[in-house]
Amino acid sequence: MSEAENPIIFSLFMIFTGAAIFATLALYARQALPVAYILLGIFIGSYGLKLIDNAAAIGEMAQIGIMFLLFLLGFRFVTTAFVTDVA
């Protein structure tokens, strides 16, 4: 299966593989992970090597990522601490 047959799978593979590599390098260099993710986006996106050029698919994946981020943030939010602080 080539990139032309399934660009979404190829894009996800490039994003997750690149994220693992860039995150490892960022941790080794004692940098914040968001810096690594931004650099990854520049590197594989339309400003770098242009490995991923389907802007619509990337936009949809980004929206799903934001939903997951907010979902995980909801798990860390403790409502009992909020209620005791307000009262």
N, C-alpha and C positions, 0 to 999 in steps of 0.2 A: 504494500500500500504506500503510495507516494504522497507527497504534500498536496498535490492537485486533487487527489481522490477524497481526502478528508482534511481540510484545512483547520477545522476546529481542534481535532485531536493533535495535529502538529503544533498548533499554537499553544495548547495546554501543555504539551510536552516541553516546548521551548521555555515557557514561563516557569514551570515547576523545576525543571533542570537548572535553568539559569538562576532561579531564586536560591536553590540549594548551594550552588557554586558561589554566587555573590554574597550570600549570607555567611558562608564559611569564611570567605576572604575578609568580610567586614568584621566578623568577630575576632579573627586573627589580628586585624589591624586596630582593634578596640574602637570601632566606629559603631554608630547606631544602625540598626537594621533598616529603618526607613530610607536611610541614605543609600544602602545597597540596593533596595528595591527601585528607587528612583534612577539610579545609575543603570540598573538592568533594563528599565523601560527605555532609557535613552539609547542603550547599546543595541537592543534587538528591535527597537521601533523604527519609525520612519526617519529619524535623525542619525541613526547609526548604520548597522549592517543591513537594515531593511529586511530582516528575516520574517517579520510579521507585518503585513501591510493591510489587513482587513480591518479597517477602523470600526466598522459597525459591530463586528464580532467582539473586538476588544472592548468596546464600550459596554456591550451587554455583559461580558465577563466581569468588567469593573463594577457594574451595578450589583451583580450577584455577590461579589466580594465585599462590597459595602454592607449588603444585607447580612452576610455572615458575621462581619465585624460587629455590627450593632446587636446581633443575636448573642454573640459571645460576651459582649459588654453587659447585656442584660443579666447573664448568669453571675457576673461579678458584683452587680449592684445589690446591696443589702437593704431591703425595704425597712427592716426593723430599726436600723441605725438612722434612717431618714425620719421615721416617725418619732423617735425619741428626741432627735435634734430639733424638730419643729415644735413639739409640744412643750 
